[in-house]
Amino acid sequence: ALPADDRAAAHLDAVLAHLAPAPAAAAVPLAAPVPARGERPRICLFGRHSNRTPLAYRPFRRLAEGRVAFAEEPRAADLVVTGFSKDIRDNAAAFAGAAKAGARIVVLSEEPLWDSLWSGGNFTDRARTMKTEAGEVPYTFLNHHNSEIFAFERIPYFLLTNEDFLTRYGLWIDRYAQMTPRALMAHWAAAPIPAAFYAEKRDRQEFSKAYEAEDVRGLSAFRTAVAEAVRLPGTVRAGQGWGAAVRRQDLPDWHLDKLVTLNGQVRVASAYENTHERAYISEKIFDAFVVGGAPTYYAGPRHRVFDLVPEAAMLNAYGMTPEAAAAQIAGFSPDAAFAEAWLATAAALRARFMDSHAVRRERARVVDTVLAEFDALR
């Protein structure tokens, strides 16, 4: 058993407290009257991608209980929310009907890839209208670029959506953070996997679309080209399109599968995002520290990843061609300074992710900002 004062045990206790059952949301009658301002807003999460928006995730939803009511049907809500504008077209009658009944339609997107490629317009615009077979549907578009919802203080949004990320990081990063620089360098030299790329294969030109003024750029085609250009024996490429029989997202736990497979086995772990967007940081770069690998990344000078991982502890391919980035990986020969920076970063990340007060504050900030945006629409 772990000692009573063990930091890992304390962190796990905090996580279990987050997982305590939440009270069920109150039922909302169909076609309820629009509430007066100051009453709880009735929110309907509707559409295929409504599960990819903040209040769909249990940690955020728990914090919103008592401040909002969740409706089952769009016509019973005063706000109908989804995560992708495509859902409006795919459910035109429902969204149009809700809008005509007085509901506000909101696309609250957590995915810059969808916003920059398929949102059907300038992703910086908030006020939009979609023409559908059921008529025009006015809606509000909120995303990384035009709202403060994802402007994190200490912990990036994506890591807050699931208890597993922070639990695994807090408990497992320490396995490598305790090594000496010399031992870490020896570990990398002996790693049987020289480079690992866990991302869907996407090589169409549309995945390289860039918006220079907004400093937003698609990276899916870039990281695919890098993966193809790295020819080191033993390189691992995993994800849809690389020949796997099962989609990684269809695995019981795709994240755990990756960590277990690469743990202690990899020298360079690709952490390129699908999109370069200042505040968009997924789990990828932190996974590298959990499995003991040196992370690759693509980040311009204003990117917020540097608030968590200094450039001295990563292979930053910003501004490089895929061929140059592949050469950077193939020629990676870490020295003591890189190992020291990596170890210091790992220790700092562990402390950050084990700070349960910071986790609660960050989640509360997300919910407060979302509800403030919703309240402004009523």
N, C-alpha and C positions, 0 to 999 in steps of 0.2 A: 504493500500500500504506500501511497505517496505521503510524506510528512504533512502535518496540518498546516505548516507555513509555506508549503511549496507553491511557487508562483503559477505553475501549470495547473495545479489543482484548483487554485483560486479562480483562474481564468475559466476553467471548465465549469465551475459552480455558477459563475456569472452567465455563461452561455446557457446552462440548463434553466436558469431563472427566466431568460428570454423565451425559452421554449414552453413555459407553462401555458396551459390551455387558455385561450382568450374567450371571452363571452361571445355568444352568437349575436350577429347583427340583428336589429329589430326588423321584422317583416314590414314591407311598405306596400300598401294596397295599390292595385292597378288604377291608373288614371287619378292619382292623388293630386290635390290642388297644389299649385306652385306655392312654396313656402314664402312667408314674409322674410325680408332681410333680417338677419340675426338668428333665424332658426337654422337648425342643422340642414346643410345641403343634402339632397338625395342624389346619390351618384350611382350610375349604372355602368359597370365595366362591360363593354359589349364588342363583339367581333373576335376574329381568330387571334389577333395580336394584342388583345386587351390584357393578356397575361404578361406582356412585356412593357408594363407601365408601373410606376412606383407603388400605387395602392393595391396592386395585385399581389405583391409580395408580403408574406405574413409578418416579417419584422416591422414593416411600415404600417401595414393594416392594423396591427395591434395598437399602434400609437394613435391612429386615427379614430379608433372606436370611441364612441361618445361624442365625437365632434362632427361626424357625418353619419348618414344612414345609407345603406347599400340597397339599391333596388334591383329586382330581377329583370324587369322589362324596361326598355328605353322610354316608353310613354309614361312610366311611373316616376321618372327622374327629372330633375331640373338640370343635371349635367350628364351627358352621355360621353364616356371616355374610352378611347382605344389607343393603341400604340403605333399604328401605321395607317396612313391615309388610304391605302388600298382597301382597308376594311369598309370604308364608307361606300366605295363603288361596289364591293361584293355584297353589301347589305343595304342597298340603296333605299328600298322601301322603308326599312326600319329607321334608318337615320333621317330620311326626309320626313317621315311621319312624326318623329320625335321633335325635329326642328319646327315643324308647323304647329305642334302642340305647345311650343314655347320653351323647349329644352335647348340648352346650349350644347353644341357639339365640340369636343376637344380631342385633338390628336396630341398626346403627350408622349413623345418618342425618346427612348433611351438609346437608340441605335443610329449613330451618325452615317453609317453606310446607307441605310434606307433613306435618310433625309437628303443626302447629297446626290443619290442616284435616282431614286424612284418616288420622290415626294410630289413630283409634278409641278415644280416651280422653284422659286427662290426660297431656299430653306431658312433664310433670315426673316422672311415675312411671317407675321403672326396672323393677321386677318386674311382669311382665304375663303374661296367658294369653289366647290366641286360640282361640275355638271354631271348628273347621273340620269339614268333612264326614268327615275322617279321625280326628276326636277332638280333644281339647284339646291345644294346643301351648304350653307355658310358654316364655317368652323374656325376655331382658334388652334394654331399650330405652335406648340411649345417643345423646345429641344435644347440640346447642349449649347447651341450658339446664340439663341435669342432669349434665354431665360437664365435665372440664377439657380435653378433647381439642382443642377449637377455641378455647381461651383463649390466643390468640397473644401472643407477647412483642413482636416487632417487625414481623412480616409476616403478614398475614391468611392463613388456611388456603387459601382457594380459589386464591390466586396461586401456591401451592406445588405444585399438582397437575399443572402442565404447564410445561415449560421455556419455552414461547413467551411467556407473560405477562411474566415478569421480564426476559427478553432484550429484548423489544420496548420495555418501559418504560425499561430502563437505557440503551438505545441511542437512543431517539427523543424522550424528553421534553426532552432538551437543545436540540432545535431551537427551542423556544419559551422555555425557561428563560433563554436568553442575550439575549432581547430587553430593551429598556428599557421602563419603565412607559408612556411616551408611545407607543412603537411598538406595544405590546400593545393599548393602548386604540384606536389607529388600526386595528389588525387587526380587533378586534371590531366597530368601527363599519362596516367594509367587508365583513364576512362575508356571503356571499350567502344562507346558511341561518340565519335568526334563532333557530330552536330545532329540536332533533332528539330524537326519542323512539324508541329502539330497544328494544322490549319487546312481548311478546305482548299482544294486546287481550283484556282480561278485565274484564267489566263486571257479573258476577253478584254479588249481595250477599254470598255466602259468602266472597268474596275481601277483605272488609273486617272479618272477624271479629277481635275484640280480646280480650286477656286483660290487664286493667289491672294486676292484682297482679304479674304477671310482666313487665310493660312490653313485651308482644309484641302486634303489630298487623299484620294483613294490609294490604299497600299496592298490590296489583295493580289493584284497582278504582279506587283513588285516582289512581294514575299514569295509568290509562286515561282517567279523567275530566279530568285536567289536560291530557293530550294533545289531547283533543277540544275543550277550552275555549280553547286557544291558537289564535287565528285569524290570526296574523301570516302574510302572504304568504310563501311559500317554506318554511314549516314542513314538516319531514320526519317521517313516522310509518312505521316499518318493523317488521315482525314478523308472526307468525301472527295472522290476524284483521283485518289492515289492508289486505287485498286483494292481497298478494304471491302470485305464482304458485308460489314455492318457499319451503318452511320454511327459516328461517335456519340451523337446526341441520343441515339437509341439504346445506348448502354445503360445499365442500371445506375451507374455513377461515372460519367465520362471524366470528371475531374479527378476522382480518386484513381481511376484506371491510369491516367497519364502520370500522376505522381508516383504510383507504385512501379510502373514500367521504367521510368527514367531515374528513379531514386539511386543516387550514387553511381550511375552508369554513364552520364553524359558530360562532355566538356563544354560545349556551347549549346545553349537552349534558345531557339528562336522565340522572340517575344514581340515580333512585329504585330501591330494592331491591324485591323482591316481598314482603318481610316486614321489619318493624322488630323486630330482635332485637339485643341489646347488642353481641355480638361477631361478628355476621354481616355481612361486608363482601365483596362480590363484586368483579369487575373494573371495574364501571361507572364509579365515581367517578375511578379512575385513567386510564381511557380518555379522559376529558374533558381531562386535562392532556396526554396524548399528541397529541390532535388540535388542541390550542390553544383549547379551549372553556371557558367558565365552567360548573362543575358545579352542577346542582340536587341536593338531597338531602333526606331526611326523617330527622332524628335528634334524640332527646331528650337532655337534659343528661348522662345516664350512658352515652351511646353511645360505643363505642370508636373510631368514625371520627375523633373529635377528637384521638386520639393521632397521627393521620397528616395530617389536613387540618383546619386551624382554621376556625371558622365565618366568619372574615373573608375566606376564600377560596372560599366557596360561597354558593349561594342556598338557605338552609335553610327548608323549608316546614313544619317541625314545628308541629303544632297548627292549621294552616291548613285551610280548606275547599279543594276543588279549584279553585273559582272564584278564591279569593284567591291560590292558588299560581300559577294561570295569569296573573293580573294582575301578580304579582311578576316573572314571566318577561317578559311584554310590556312592563313598565315598566323593565326592567333597563337602567341607564345607569351603567356602572362609572366610578368616579373613580380618582384616582391611588393612593389608599390600598388599594382593592380590587386594582388591578393589581400593586402592590408585594407584597401578601399572596399573590396567586396566584403570582407569580414566585418568591418565597421558598419557597413550598410545593413548587413544581415542582422546584426545586433540591434540597430536602430529600428528596423522594420519589426522585429519581434516585440520590442518594447511598445511600439506604436499600436500593433494589432492586439496586444494583451491589455491595453488600456480600456477597460470596460466603460469608464466614464466618457472617454472620447467617442466610443462607439455609440453610446446612448445619445450624446449631444449631436453627433453627426446625423443619426437617424431622425432625431427630433427636428433638426434643421431642414432636412428634406421634406418631412411632412408639413412643417410650418410653411415652407415656401410654396409647396404644391397647393395647400389649402388657401393661402393668400392669393395665389393666382386664380383659383376657382372662385373665391369670394368676390374678386374684382369683376368677374363676368356676370354675376347675378344682379 
